[in-house]
């Protein structure tokens, strides 16, 4: 058995163009973090849908990794109601996460946002 060392972006290895691979990597990163928020807060898909202001089926698509059903714009708009901010610079992507809102009172989030920074290293630019 041969073990192949994959590049930092798995989508490069799957034969996508550089632009497609980068786009897929960003979308999968955003989807994983939103899904993680749902799981960490033990929300049902319906509760998460109420907070995210979407249909339950959209949360299902997110949780099952149906990446083709989301654009980066869709995912950015899902991050807003839960208080996750994406901060980009040349070398690092930072996520700032708010405390989880309750499904019963999603509007409270806009008034009370406590931020926690999580640093995630970005794939180094390939020349």
N, C-alpha and C positions, 0 to 999 in steps of 0.2 A: 504494500500500500504506500502510495506516495502522498505526502502532505504538501500542499501548495500554499505558500504564503501569499495571502490576498493583499491587494493594495488597501489603503485606508478607506477607500470608497468602494464598497462591494459592487456597486452598479457599474463601475469601470470594468470590473472583471466579467460582468455579464454581457458585455458587448455594446453598451449604450455609448453614444457620443459623449464627449466631455460635458457639454451643456446639459444634456438629458440626465447624465449621471449626477451632476451637481444638483439639479432640480429635484430629482428623486431622493437624494440624500437629505436635502433640506426638508422636504415634505415628510419623509419617514422620521426624521428627528422631531419635528413638530407633533406628528401623530403620536409618537411614543410618549412624549411629555404630557400631552393632553390625556391620553389613556392612563398614564401613571397617576395623574391627578384624580381621575375618576376612581381608580382602584384604591389609592391611598386613603381616600375619604369614604370608602365603602358605599358609594352612591349606586343606586340602581340606574339602569339606562334612562328610565323615565325621569328620575330626579336630576340626573346630569343634563338631560334635554331641557328641562325647565330652566336650569341655571344658564345654559348655553343659548337659550332662545332658539332651539331647533326641534325638529321632530325626533322622536325616539329612534326612528330608523337611521337617522344620520349618526347618532351615537353608536348604534350597532355597527354601521359601516366603519366608523373610526376604530372601535374596539376590536374588530376582526381584521384590521389592516388593509382595507380596500382602498389602497393608495390612489388608484385611478379615478376615484370618485371625489377627490379633493384637489383643489389648487392651493398654492401658497396663500393666496388672498383669502380663501375659505378658512384655512387653518389660522391665519392671523386674526380673523374676525372671531374665531372660537376662543382664542386666548384672551381677548379683551374682557369678557364677562367674568372670567375666573381670576383676573388680576395678574396674569403672566405677561411680562414685558420681555421683548427680545432686544438685546443691545448688541450691536455688531461693531467690531472694529477689524483691523487687518488680520489679527492673529487669534482673537478669542470671540466666541459667542457666549453671551451671558444671559441666563434666564433669571428673572426675578419673579418669585411666586408669592402670591398673597395667601393669607389664611383662607381656608376653605369656607365658602359661604354655605348657609344651610339651604336645603331645597325649598323649605317653606318661605324663606325670606331672601331671595336672591338680590333684591335691591339694596340690602345692607352693605353689600360689597363695595358699592360706590362711595359709601361714607367712611368705612373702616377698612383700610388696606395696610396690612403690615407686610413688609417686604423681607424676603430671605433670598440672598444671592447664591446662585449655584454657578460655578465656572465650568464650562465645557470647552475643551480644546477643539479648535476648528482644524479641519484637514489643511495642512500646509499647502500653499499655492504651488502647483507643479508648473515648472517652466516649459 
